[in-house]
């Protein structure tokens, strides 16, 4: 097959204004710290990632009246984006660096920005069935979020550039290359702006079909000046030899160490001046492959393969590491913990009947500023955001012998692998719980109930090791947790953040990949794989309203207000279930679109 030339140049196309709306105000640092309840300026509205809206116009007494007010189809491709809204303008990032600004009251297009990607993003191959030539699009093109600051909209382009657009016109202000896409590094997580710095994460993994010349490469979180695009710092998420944590990778060569911050962007604490970011599993997996056949090359307990499956706390001004906490030391199964960290202040009073691992040195009833997450590999993890001190953790959705963590030293928080589930030789098959328990679709927190609302899936992964394979496995399949109730494989769990007690808020045979949204109207919004979009009573879990849409509910559900009317917007579509597109093939299942609802008497 003829090797394709890599084209470095890009072409920017901006479609002129169609809808007419008033110009948006500059987004200041104060706005980001204390956003207008009418706006949705970040993926989860605020730096703390709580996904809580103070809006009350739509509440549990009137939510049954919600009606569709507009919808808009989106481009084909893998969509996991969360829209932003500012002063009545909605900003949507779509597959492969297509950005649109829409009138948030009608869905009419204001402007559109398209970035022409290099030819190497398209790969020619022969269809094995009829020998015809097909063109596939590389999977580099998804970006989960954009960011607003001053009069600019920032996005992480599929070809490795961080880009600033004029938020009012879509014209490009600047671009800076953050990485070379030819190394199979991908701009997947998107940016967050902190104190005038655009901070981005990315994925790094070898893809020999699209990039046969590349081996795996070290990955990083990067900071750029928001006004100029100048690179300010990088924090490498796979520690190299000679660096702090470098010896935790054993004898693995530096260019084979990969742990990606590919998921959702970090949460920011403006008091402590720290940003908290999740890092994914080490790769390749399992240990037999990653550590050159030596299963004992690194310890069975933390730290191992830093900074994989960790929360890292960074100074956003310099990228300097303040502290880290590792959940799984040397992950064997690609069950990473790379998504949102939620910042909460809550009394420390974990219930010993609900929480498996509790730090006994922490005084009961004492308020603590915490970082909490519930990663793909399951569990609920609570640490102190000042210093990373372990507070409590518990398996979630359920305790199971197949949980990845075997034990935790509760006074230190040091985690130990469940060694019974680690493949010891080529051909071993193990089942680990969980996988995609909760992925890139974020959970939410309601301050009045002091509870997290976690969208969960009760699934595990069975993996057969094949050392000679690129990623170290011959077969992987997702299965329900052994013993799981087939009628309760998904839903929402309501978790009290003081006690850790779990209320099975809503359960179903159908899971989902949609975010939850909490509002001061005492509502929780969530949608599932079966196209049902629902509003629940935040206390009881009673379904107060539901509608059926055209495809499964995806990542984002947000709420905002324009001219005194509150809206609820939800995204449907393909997400990561569809990873490649072939011309003239059967259309991909699902429908990429935005649906927006409001009360009829408020329009």
N, C-alpha and C positions, 0 to 999 in steps of 0.2 A: 504494500500500500504506500502510495506517495505521501511523504511527510509534508504537512501543511506549514506554510510560513506563519510565524507569529507576528501579528501586526500591532505595533505599539500605539499608533495614533488613534484618537477617538473623535467622533463627530457628535456635537451636541445639537439637538433640535428642540426648539421651544415653540409650542403652539400658542398664539396670541390669545388675549383675554376674550372670552365669550360671554360669561356671566358678568354682571356688574355688582360688586359689593364694595362697601367702604373700606379704605385701607386699614390694615391691622396696625395696632400700636407696636412700638418696639418692645421686645421681650427682655426685661431687665433681670439682673440678679435677684432683686427683691421679688419680682413676679415668680421666678422659679422657686424661691424659698417659701413664698406665701401666695400660691396661685389663686386667681379669681375662681370662685366655685363654678362660674359659667364656662370656664376654659378646661381643656384637657391637654396640658402642655408637655406631659411625659407619658411613657407607656402605661404607667399605673397612677398617673395624675400628679404624684408628689415624689420627692426624692426618697421617701421612706418605703416606697413600693406597696403601700397599704391598699391601693385600689379602692379607696373609700371616697364617695362623693357627698358633700354637704347639701346637695340639692334635695328639696322635699316636695316639689310640686307634684311629682309622681310618687304616690305612697301606697301603703297596703290597703287603704280604703278605696282608692280610685283606679288602681293599676289594671283592673279588669276592663277598663274602657280604652286601653291603649289601641291605637290604630296605626297602620302603615301610612307614612306620609311621603316617603320617596324611597326608591331603590336605584342602584346603578350597578351594571355589570362591570367586571374588572377583566384584565388581560388573562390569558391562559398562563399556566405555570404554577409553581409551588409557592403558595401565599401563606405567610405566617406573620404578616405585618399588623401592628396596632396603630390605628390612625391617631393623629393629633388634631386638636381644634383650638383655634385662637381667634377671638373677635369675629366669630361667624364663618371662618374659613377652615375647612377640613383638609388636611394634608395626608395623602395616602401613597405609600411606597409599594410598588408592584414588582413582579419578577423581572430580574435582569435590568435593574436601574431605570425603571419607568416611574416617574414621580408625577402626581397630579395634585392640583389645588382645586377644591370643589366648594361651591356655595353650600354651607352646612345646613341650610334650610330647604334646599331643593335638589341638591346633587348635581346642579349644572356645573360644567367645567369652567374654571377661571383660567388656568394655564396648565400646560403639560410639558414635561421635560423628559426627553429620551436621550439616552447615551448609547451611541453605537459602539458595540463591543468588538474587540479584535476577532479576526477570523478564527483564531484558535479556540474560541468558545463553541465552535461548531465542528463536529467530528464526523468524517465520512466512514461508513462501514458497509459491508455487504450483508443483505438480509439472508440468513441461512436457509430460508424456505424457498425463495424464488430467485435468489442471486441478484436482485435489484439493489441499487445503491440507495442507502438511507442516510439522513442527516440527523444526528442527535445533538441536543443542546447540553452543554456541561451543567452539572448541578451547582455551579458556583453562585447562581444568581439571586438567591433569596437574602433578604435583609429584614430583620424583625422589627426595626424601628427607625425613626428619624428623630432629629432634635431641633428645637427652636432656640435662637438666642439673638438679641438685638433685632435686626431686620433680615436675618438669614435663616435658612433651613439647611440642615446638614444631613448628608447621608453617606453611607459607606458603599462605594460603587463595586460592582462585581469584578472589575478588573484591577482591584487593589488600591484604588485611590480613595482618599477622604475628600469629599466635595462640599463646597458651600454654594448655595443658590440664593439669589434675592428672593425672599419669601413673598414679595408682592408681584413679581413678574416671572419668576422661574429662570431668569438669566444667571449664568454661572458667574460667581465672584472669584473663586479660586479652587484649585485642586492640588493635592499633594499625594504622591505615591507613598503608601504605607508599607506595601509589600509587593513582591513580584508574583502575580497570579500564576506564572509558569511553574512555581514551586508547589502548586496545588494548594496554596493557602487561599482561604475563602473569607470574604467579608460577610459573615452571617449574623453577627449580633447587633450591629448598628451602634450609633453613638449616644452618649449622654454628655451634656455640657455642665461643667462644674467650675465656678470661679473663672470663667472666660477660657476654659480649656475643653477641647473636644476630645473625649476619651472613648476609645473603641476597642472591641475584642474581635476575635476571628477564630476560624477553625484551621487546623493544619493536619492534613493526612494525605498519604500517597494515593493517587488514583492512576494506576498504570494504563488504563484504557485511554484516557484523555491526555495524560502527561507521562508517557513511558520513560522519559529521561530523568524523572525526579525520584529521589528517595525522600523519606520523611524528614521533616525539618522542625527545628525548635519554633515554638509559637510565643506570642506576646500580647500584652495589653499596651496600647500606645496613647500618649497625650500630645495634642497639637494645639497651637494657638488659634483661637476661634476667629480672630480678625485677619490673620495672615496665612494660616495653614502651616506655619513652621513647626516641624517636629520638635517637641520639648523633651520627651523621655520615652523609654520603653521598659517594661517589666517583663522579663522572660518567665513563662509559666512552667517550663521544664528546666530545672536547675542543671547547669552544665558543670563539668569537672572543674574544680578550683573555685567554684562559687559556693556561697552558703547553701547547703542542701544538696550540693552536687554529688556527694558520696552516697546519697540515698538511692541512686540509680545503679549502684553496684558497678559491674563491668560493661554496662550498655554504652556503646559509642555515643558521643555527643550528638551526631547527626541522625541518630535513631531514637532520640528521646522526644516524645511528643505528649503534651497535655494541653488541650485547647480551651480557651475561654470563648467557646463558640455560641453559647446560648444567649440569655438575656443580660443586659448591661447591669452595672453595679448600683447599689443603693448608697446614698451619701448622707453622712452625719455632719451638718454644718458646725456643730459645737466642737466636736473632736477633730474636725477637718480630716475625716477618713472616708474613703470609698471602699465598699465591701463587694467583692467580685467572686463569683464561683468559677472553678476550674474543673474541666472534665476528666475522664478516665485517662490513664496512661495508655499509650498505643505504640506498637501493636499489642494486642492481647491474644492469648493469655500470657502468663509469666514465662512459660516454656519458650515461647517465641521471643518475647521482649528481652529476656535475659539469657539468650543464646543457649537454651536447653537446660539451664541451671535453675530449678525451681526454688532453691534456697539462696539465690544470689543477693536478695535483699530480705530484710526482716519480715516476719509475719505480723508485726505490729508497727504502728506509726512511730517515727516517720519512715515512709518508703515511697520511692518514685515521686518526690516532691516536684511541683505542688499539685499533683493530680488529686482529684476528688477532695479539694480543700476550699475553704473560704480564705481569701487573702484580703487583708486590710492594708490599703495603700494611701500614701499622701498624694492627693491629686495634683499638687503643685510640682512634685518631683518624681513620682512613681516609686518612691522608697517604700519598702515593706515595713509595716509597723508590727504586724503579727500574722500568724496563720493558724488555722485549725483543720486537721485532716480527718475526714470521716471514714474513708476506706483506704487502708495502706496497701498499695499495690494491687488495685482492682484487677481481677482476672476475667471479667465478663462484659466489659463495656456497659456498665450500669452507673453512669456518671451523675454528678451533682453539680450542674453548671448554670442553674437558672436563678430566679430572683431570691434575694435576701430581703426579708421584711424587718424593719426597725420598729420596735414597740417598747413602751415603758409599762411594766406590769409587776405586781407583787410576785415574789417567788414563794410558791406554796404547792409544789407538785404533789399529787395524790399518789401514794405508794401502790395503790391498787390499779392505777392507770398508767404509771410511768415506770419503766423497767430500770433505767439507770439515772440516779440522782446524786449530785455532789453533796455529801453530808456536811461539808464545811460551810455551806452558805446558810446564813440565818433565815429562818422561816418568816414569811410575811414582809420581808424587806423589798422595797421597790428596786427593780433592776432595769437598766437600759440594755435591751437584748437584740441579738440578731437571730432570726429564726428562718429555717428553710425546711422544705419537704421535698427531697430530690427524687430523681428517677429511680434510684435504687431503694427507695422507700425509707421510712422512718421520719421522725420529727426531731430536729436538732436545735437546741437552744444554747447559745453562748453569749458571754458578756461582750458588748461591743467596744468597751474601753481597752481590753487586753486579750480577748480571745479565750478567757477562762471558761471551762466547761461548766454548764449549769445543769442541764438534764437532756436526756434523749430517750426515745422509745421506738420500737419497731412500729411501722404503720404501712398499710392499713391494718394488718394483723401481725401478731407474733407468729413466727413460723420457724421450724428447724432449718429452712432454706434461706434464712436471712443472711445477708452478706457479712455482717459484723457478728462475730461470735461472742465478744465480751468487750467491756470498757472498764478501765481502771477509773472508778468514779471520782477519786480525789484529784487525779491529774487530767482526766479526759482522754487518756491514751487509748486508742482503738486497736482491736485485735481482729485479724481475719477469721472468718469461719473456715478453718483449715480443712474441715471434712469436705468442703465443696470446691477445693482447689484441685485442678487437674494435675496429677503427678507424672503422667506419661502420655505420649502421643496416642490418640484414639480414645482417651477417657471422655465420658459424657457426664456432665453435671447439670443440675437444675438450680438456678439462683432466683430468689425472690427479693427484690422485684425488678421489673423492667418497665420503663415508661409508666411507672405508678402515677407520676405527674411530670409532664415534660415542659415544653416551652410556653404552655398556656398557664398564665400566672394565677395564683390564689389571691384571696382578698382578706381584709381584716376589718371588723366592725368595732369601733371604740366602745360603744355602749354595751355590747354583749361581751367585750374583751375576748372575742373569738376569731380564730381563723376559719375560713370556709374553703376547704381544700377539695378541688375536683380530683377524684382518684380513679384508678383502674386496677383491679385485683388480678394482675397477670405476672407471670414469671417467664424466664427464658431457659430453654434446654439447649446446651451448647456441647458440640463434639469437637475436641481439639484436633487440629491438623497442623503440625509445626511447619510444614512446607508451604502452607497457604499464606497469602499476603498478610491477612489479618490474624492468622493463627487458628482458624476454625474451618471445619469441613461442613458443618451444618449448624444452623441456629433457627429455632422456631419458638414463637411466643405461645405460651399455654396458660390456661387459668391456673391459679394457685392450687396445688393439691389440696382437696377438701373444700374448695371454695363453693359457696352457694351460687349456682348458675343464674339465679334471679337477682343476685346482688354483686355483679361483677364491676359495677361502676356507680358513680353518683357523686355526692358531696358529703364530706364529713365536717361537722362543726366541732372545733377543738378549743376548749377554754385555755387561754394562754397563761393563766396563773396556776391551774391545777393539772393541766394536761388531759383532762377527761374528754373522751370522744363521744359525741352524739351523732348517730347515723342519720343525719339530717335528711338525706334523700338517697335511696338506693334503687338500682334497676338492673335488668339484664343487659342494658345498653350503656356503655361508657361514653367518653367523649374526649375531645381535644380542645375544648373551649375554656376560656378564662371565667372565673367568677367575678362578679361586681357587687360591692356592698354600697348601699346608699343610706342617707339619713332619713329617707322615707321608710326605713326598716324593711328594705327589700334586698334580696339576693337574686341576681340574674345569672342564668347559666343555660347553655344549650348542649345537645348531645349528638352522637353519631347518626341518630335516627331523625335528624332534621327538626327536632322539637326545641323551641326556644321558650324558656319559662321564667316566671318571676315567683319567688318563694317568700313566705313570711320569715323574716330573719330570726324570729324566736322559735317558731314551731316547725318550720320546714313545710308548711302547707302550701300547695301549689295554688297561687292566686290568679294566675293568667298563663296562657300558653298559646303558641301559634306554630304552624308547620311551615318551614321555609323550603327552598329548592335544593338544598344540599346540607351536608353536615355543618355544624357550627364550628368555626375556626377561632384560633387564638383570642381575638379581641372582642370584648364588649365594653363600651364606654358610654358615658352620659355627659351631656353638656347643655347649655342654654343659650338661646339667641333671642333678643328682643322680648324677654319675659317668658319664653316657651322652653320647657325642658324636653330634650330629646334623648332617646336611647338608641344607640347604633350597634349593630352586630355584623360580623363578617362571616360569610360562608365560603366553602371552597375545598380545594384539593389538598392543601397543606403538603406535608412531606410524604403522604401516601402515594403520590404520583411523582416519580423521580426522573422520568425521561419522556420525551415527546417525539413522535415519529410522524413526518408528513404523510397525509393520506391514510393514516391509521384510524381505527375506530376512536371517536372522541373520548377523552378522558372522563371518567365518571365525576359527577359533581358539577357545581356551578359557582364560579368565583364572583361574588357580588357583595355589596353593602346594602343592608336593610335598615331603615331608620323609622322609629316609632315616636308618637306623641299622643297626648290627650286631645280628643276632637274639639273640645270647647276652648282650648288654649291656642289654637291655630289662627 
